[in-house]
Amino acid sequence: MEGKAFSDVLWSGIEDTYQAILGHPFIAGLTKGTLDRDCFRFYIVQDAHYLREYARALSVAAARAPQERDIAMFAQHASGAIEVERSLHESFFREFGLSDEQVAATPMAPTNLAYASYLLAVAYGRSFPEALGALLPCYWIYWEVGKALLERGSPDALYLRWIETYGGEEFAAIVRDVISLTDRLGPELSASERGLVAGHFATTSRYEWMFWDMGYCQERWPIQAAS
């Protein structure tokens, strides 16, 4: 990776995944305004559950971060993930007439549970750089998708609000900080360590595609839990 930033190496390994995300009908439906409202409603509820678990993983990363500035950054981001749930998501919940109780009573879909469980397992059980590799796609892919969709716009005000959140400069600054940390750590890692980080980065990038597909299909458990 001599002469090339570690983040560039990581991104080059998921270009096909990213293009598949941009081409997914969920994403296309946001800009065209044709995405079924029930799909978006399902996605938003699942995303609220996901962000709660993502915040847990960020908190673990903060505890294991190598420098004080990294500890502070991930602790702030963990708090910020909760704030997103309280502001952006709750505004959508109001529009859909969903109560806090209804959201809390909705189980995590299979893909959501698998993705969140993977993140937490890596955050707790692997090295800090590996945890960073697993956490980074949620930051970076949302930013890239947000930027791409912001250029296209949307005739639907609800979907445009979502696009503007992730395509805006405030979120961009957050993502740049995490990418900068990735590039700072990259040269310190051995070839085998970089390979492990890249493996987690590729895995959770695929989970990102699966998450939007989960929303589009309104994924349910094939066998329902007993009431």
C-alpha positions as CSV (number, residue, x, y, z in Angstrom):
1,M,0.0,0.0,0.0
2,E,3.1,2.2,-0.3
3,G,2.1,5.7,-1.5
4,K,-1.6,4.9,-1.2
5,A,-3.8,5.8,1.8
6,F,-5.2,2.8,3.7
7,S,-8.7,4.1,3.2
8,D,-8.3,4.1,-0.5
9,V,-7.1,0.5,-0.4
10,L,-10.2,-0.4,1.6
11,W,-12.6,1.4,-0.7
12,S,-11.1,-0.1,-3.8
13,G,-12.0,-3.5,-2.4
14,I,-15.7,-2.7,-2.2
15,E,-16.4,-0.7,-5.4
16,D,-18.6,-3.5,-6.8
17,T,-20.6,-3.5,-3.5
18,Y,-21.0,0.3,-3.6
19,Q,-22.2,0.3,-7.2
20,A,-24.7,-2.4,-6.3
21,I,-26.0,-0.2,-3.4
22,L,-26.4,2.8,-5.8
23,G,-28.3,0.6,-8.2
24,H,-30.6,-0.9,-5.6
25,P,-34.3,-0.1,-6.1
26,F,-34.6,1.2,-2.5
27,I,-32.0,3.9,-3.3
28,A,-33.4,4.6,-6.7
29,G,-36.9,5.0,-5.2
30,L,-35.7,7.6,-2.8
31,T,-34.6,10.0,-5.6
32,K,-37.5,9.2,-7.9
33,G,-40.0,9.5,-5.1
34,T,-41.4,6.1,-6.0
35,L,-40.3,4.1,-3.0
36,D,-43.3,2.5,-1.3
37,R,-44.0,4.4,2.0
38,D,-44.3,1.1,3.8
39,C,-40.8,0.1,2.8
40,F,-39.4,3.4,4.1
41,R,-41.5,3.0,7.3
42,F,-40.1,-0.5,7.8
43,Y,-36.6,0.7,7.2
44,I,-36.8,3.7,9.6
45,V,-38.0,1.5,12.4
46,Q,-35.2,-1.0,11.8
47,D,-32.6,1.7,11.5
48,A,-33.6,3.1,14.9
49,H,-33.0,-0.4,16.4
50,Y,-29.7,-0.6,14.4
51,L,-28.4,2.8,15.6
52,R,-28.9,1.8,19.2
53,E,-26.6,-1.2,18.7
54,Y,-24.2,0.8,16.6
55,A,-23.9,3.3,19.4
56,R,-23.0,0.4,21.7
57,A,-20.3,-0.8,19.3
58,L,-19.0,2.8,19.0
59,S,-18.8,3.0,22.8
60,V,-16.8,-0.2,22.9
61,A,-14.5,1.3,20.3
62,A,-14.1,4.4,22.3
63,A,-13.0,2.4,25.3
64,R,-10.4,0.6,23.2
65,A,-9.2,3.5,21.1
66,P,-5.4,4.2,21.2
67,Q,-5.4,7.9,21.9
68,E,-7.4,10.4,23.9
69,R,-8.7,12.2,20.8
70,D,-9.9,8.9,19.4
71,I,-11.6,8.0,22.7
72,A,-13.4,11.4,22.7
73,M,-14.3,11.1,19.0
74,F,-16.0,7.7,19.3
75,A,-17.7,8.6,22.5
76,Q,-19.2,11.7,20.8
77,H,-20.2,9.6,17.8
78,A,-21.9,7.1,20.1
79,S,-23.9,9.9,21.7
80,G,-24.6,11.4,18.2
81,A,-26.0,8.1,16.9
82,I,-28.6,8.2,19.7
83,E,-29.4,11.8,18.9
84,V,-30.0,10.9,15.3
85,E,-32.6,8.4,16.5
86,R,-34.2,11.0,18.7
87,S,-34.4,13.7,16.1
88,L,-34.5,12.4,12.5
89,H,-36.1,9.1,13.2
90,E,-38.7,10.5,15.7
91,S,-39.7,13.1,13.1
92,F,-40.4,10.3,10.7
93,F,-42.2,8.3,13.4
94,R,-44.6,11.2,13.9
95,E,-45.3,11.4,10.2
96,F,-46.1,7.7,10.2
97,G,-48.2,7.9,13.4
98,L,-45.9,5.5,15.2
99,S,-45.6,5.6,19.0
100,D,-42.4,4.9,20.9
101,E,-44.2,1.7,22.2
102,Q,-44.9,0.5,18.7
103,V,-41.3,1.0,17.6
104,A,-39.9,-0.7,20.7
105,A,-42.3,-3.7,20.2
106,T,-41.1,-4.2,16.6
107,P,-38.5,-7.0,16.6
108,M,-35.2,-6.6,14.7
109,A,-35.4,-8.1,11.3
110,P,-33.0,-11.1,10.6
111,T,-30.5,-9.0,8.6
112,N,-30.6,-6.2,11.1
113,L,-29.9,-8.6,14.0
114,A,-27.1,-10.3,12.1
115,Y,-25.4,-7.1,11.1
116,A,-25.6,-5.6,14.6
117,S,-24.4,-8.8,16.2
118,Y,-21.4,-8.9,13.9
119,L,-20.4,-5.3,14.7
120,L,-20.7,-6.0,18.5
121,A,-18.7,-9.2,18.2
122,V,-15.9,-7.5,16.3
123,A,-15.9,-4.5,18.6
124,Y,-15.7,-6.7,21.8
125,G,-13.7,-9.6,20.6
126,R,-11.2,-8.3,18.0
127,S,-8.5,-5.7,17.9
128,F,-9.3,-2.0,17.7
129,P,-8.2,-1.6,14.0
130,E,-10.5,-4.5,13.1
131,A,-13.4,-2.9,15.0
132,L,-12.6,0.3,13.1
133,G,-12.8,-1.6,9.8
134,A,-16.1,-3.1,10.7
135,L,-17.6,0.3,11.8
136,L,-16.3,2.4,8.9
137,P,-18.7,1.3,6.1
138,C,-21.8,2.6,8.0
139,Y,-20.2,6.0,8.1
140,W,-18.6,6.1,4.7
141,I,-21.2,4.4,2.5
142,Y,-24.0,6.5,3.9
143,W,-22.0,9.6,3.2
144,E,-21.2,8.5,-0.4
145,V,-24.8,7.5,-1.0
146,G,-26.0,10.8,0.6
147,K,-23.8,12.9,-1.7
148,A,-24.8,10.9,-4.8
149,L,-28.5,11.2,-4.0
150,L,-28.2,14.9,-3.1
151,E,-27.1,15.6,-6.7
152,R,-30.2,13.8,-8.0
153,G,-32.6,15.3,-5.5
154,S,-36.1,13.9,-4.8
155,P,-39.6,15.1,-5.5
156,D,-40.6,13.6,-2.2
157,A,-40.0,16.0,0.8
158,L,-39.8,13.1,3.2
159,Y,-37.1,11.3,1.3
160,L,-35.2,14.5,0.6
161,R,-35.0,15.2,4.3
162,W,-33.3,11.8,4.7
163,I,-30.9,12.5,1.8
164,E,-29.9,15.9,3.1
165,T,-29.0,14.5,6.5
166,Y,-26.4,12.1,5.1
167,G,-25.3,14.2,2.1
168,G,-24.8,17.4,4.1
169,E,-21.5,18.9,5.4
170,E,-22.2,18.2,9.1
171,F,-22.2,14.4,8.5
172,A,-19.3,14.8,6.0
173,A,-17.1,16.3,8.8
174,I,-17.8,13.3,11.0
175,V,-16.9,10.8,8.3
176,R,-13.7,12.6,7.4
177,D,-12.5,12.3,10.9
178,V,-13.0,8.5,11.0
179,I,-11.3,8.1,7.6
180,S,-8.4,10.2,8.8
181,L,-8.0,7.9,11.8
182,T,-8.0,4.9,9.4
183,D,-5.2,6.4,7.4
184,R,-3.2,7.3,10.5
185,L,-3.4,3.7,11.7
186,G,-2.9,2.0,8.3
187,P,0.9,2.4,8.2
188,E,1.3,1.0,11.7
189,L,-0.4,-2.3,10.8
190,S,1.3,-5.4,9.5
191,A,0.1,-6.9,6.2
192,S,-1.9,-9.6,8.0
193,E,-3.5,-7.0,10.2
194,R,-4.5,-4.9,7.2
195,G,-6.0,-8.0,5.6
196,L,-8.1,-8.6,8.7
197,V,-9.3,-4.9,8.7
198,A,-10.1,-5.2,5.0
199,G,-12.1,-8.4,5.5
200,H,-14.3,-6.7,8.1
201,F,-14.7,-3.6,6.0
202,A,-15.8,-5.8,3.0
203,T,-18.2,-7.8,5.2
204,T,-20.0,-4.9,6.7
205,S,-20.2,-3.1,3.3
206,R,-22.1,-6.2,2.1
207,Y,-24.3,-5.9,5.2
208,E,-25.1,-2.3,4.1
209,W,-26.5,-3.5,0.8
210,M,-28.4,-6.2,2.7
211,F,-29.9,-3.6,5.1
212,W,-31.4,-1.6,2.2
213,D,-32.6,-4.8,0.6
214,M,-34.1,-5.8,4.0
215,G,-36.1,-2.5,4.0
216,Y,-37.2,-2.9,0.4
217,C,-38.4,-6.5,1.0
218,Q,-39.8,-5.6,4.4
219,E,-37.9,-8.7,5.7
220,R,-39.7,-10.8,8.3
221,W,-38.6,-13.9,10.3
222,P,-39.8,-17.0,8.4
223,I,-40.9,-18.5,11.7
224,Q,-42.6,-16.1,14.0
225,A,-41.9,-16.2,17.8
226,A,-44.7,-17.5,20.0
227,S,-46.8,-14.8,21.5
